């Protein structure tokens, strides 16, 4: 392979990798969370994340913790709070 061709290949590979990293930051990763206490599902999106953040602040918890990693008892507290606040019919 010629030196110029090799440099072009490396440049194209670097551009492709940079493009994929930019795309990762722009994607929204929504997921459904099952609420076993109210037997319904919630789509975890920016709206639900805002409610979770509000709950965490009001109850003096760390709002940066991933909901899926908090203990089941705290998840239950969140769902109880959540069903008493706001737009809980839109899952």
GUKEDO-210503 format. One line per field, with one value per residue (C-alpha): residue number from 1; x, z, y; residue in one letter. Coordinates in pm, 1 decimal. Example, Ala and Ser with C-alpha at 12.3 -4.5 7.8 and 13.67 -1.06 7.14 Angstrom:
! residues 2
n = (1_2)
px = (1230.0_1367.0)
pz = (780.0_714.0)
py = (-450.0_-106.0)
res = (a_s)
***
This chain:
! residues 91
n = (1_2_3_4_5_6_7_8_9_10_11_12_13_14_15_16_17_18_19_20_21_22_23_24_25_26_27_28_29_30_31_32_33_34_35_36_37_38_39_40_41_42_43_44_45_46_47_48_49_50_51_52_53_54_55_56_57_58_59_60_61_62_63_64_65_66_67_68_69_70_71_72_73_74_75_76_77_78_79_80_81_82_83_84_85_86_87_88_89_90_91)
px = (0.0_127.4_196.2_-65.3_-331.7_-254.5_-291.6_-622.0_-749.0_-651.8_-819.7_-1140.7_-1145.8_-1095.1_-1377.8_-1610.6_-1534.6_-1582.7_-1916.3_-2039.0_-1940.6_-2132.5_-2436.7_-2423.2_-2455.1_-2761.1_-2962.4_-3241.5_-3253.8_-3606.7_-3706.8_-4016.7_-4020.3_-4276.8_-4439.1_-4534.5_-4723.8_-4967.3_-4925.1_-4853.5_-4565.4_-4397.7_-4179.0_-3858.8_-3807.2_-3710.7_-4053.6_-4029.2_-3668.2_-3786.4_-4041.0_-3773.1_-3536.1_-3809.2_-3886.9_-3518.9_-3468.7_-3788.3_-3693.6_-3328.1_-3188.5_-2922.7_-3105.8_-2816.3_-2862.8_-3004.3_-3359.4_-3293.7_-3015.7_-3199.9_-3332.8_-3683.8_-3817.0_-3709.5_-3854.8_-4185.3_-4165.9_-4105.0_-4400.7_-4631.0_-4513.5_-4531.4_-4894.0_-4986.0_-4811.5_-4876.5_-4955.6_-4946.8_-5207.7_-4968.1_-4733.8)
pz = (0.0_-76.2_203.1_78.9_49.6_402.2_543.5_361.8_507.2_858.5_809.6_680.9_970.3_1220.6_1063.4_1072.7_1440.8_1528.6_1347.2_1539.0_1872.5_1788.3_1705.9_2040.1_2228.7_2026.6_2060.9_2311.5_2488.6_2612.1_2792.9_2963.9_3338.5_3501.2_3817.1_4007.7_4272.4_4028.5_3765.9_3481.0_3261.4_3230.3_2942.7_3094.0_2883.5_2963.4_3120.9_3356.4_3434.4_3541.4_3778.9_3919.5_3968.1_4145.0_4373.5_4453.4_4545.1_4752.9_4943.6_4985.5_4764.4_4496.9_4172.9_3963.0_4069.3_3798.1_3894.4_3795.4_4056.5_4361.2_4613.3_4554.6_4863.3_4723.3_4384.3_4558.7_4731.0_4394.0_4227.3_4514.9_4490.2_4111.4_4101.0_4328.7_4115.8_3768.3_3450.2_3554.6_3298.5_3007.8_3008.6)
py = (0.0_348.0_593.6_846.4_577.8_457.7_808.4_850.9_523.0_628.5_967.4_808.3_564.0_846.5_1048.4_748.2_687.2_1054.1_1054.6_752.5_910.3_1226.7_1015.2_836.7_1164.0_1267.5_948.3_921.3_588.6_548.5_233.5_104.6_56.6_-169.2_-40.1_-356.9_-162.2_-4.0_-279.2_-42.2_64.0_401.8_511.2_644.5_955.5_1315.8_1379.4_1083.0_1173.9_1521.3_1368.3_1137.2_1429.7_1627.7_1332.3_1280.0_1645.1_1660.8_1345.1_1444.9_1170.5_1183.8_1277.3_1147.6_783.8_561.0_465.2_103.6_84.7_217.3_-37.3_-177.5_1.4_337.1_246.0_177.2_514.9_679.4_506.6_600.3_960.7_953.0_835.8_1122.8_1386.4_1504.6_1331.8_966.2_855.6_910.1_614.0)
res = (x_x_x_x_x_x_x_x_x_x_x_x_x_x_x_x_x_x_x_x_x_x_x_x_x_x_x_x_x_x_x_x_x_x_x_x_x_x_x_x_x_x_x_x_x_x_x_x_x_x_x_x_x_x_x_x_x_x_x_x_x_x_x_x_x_x_x_x_x_x_x_x_x_x_x_x_x_x_x_x_x_x_x_x_x_x_x_x_x_x_x)
***
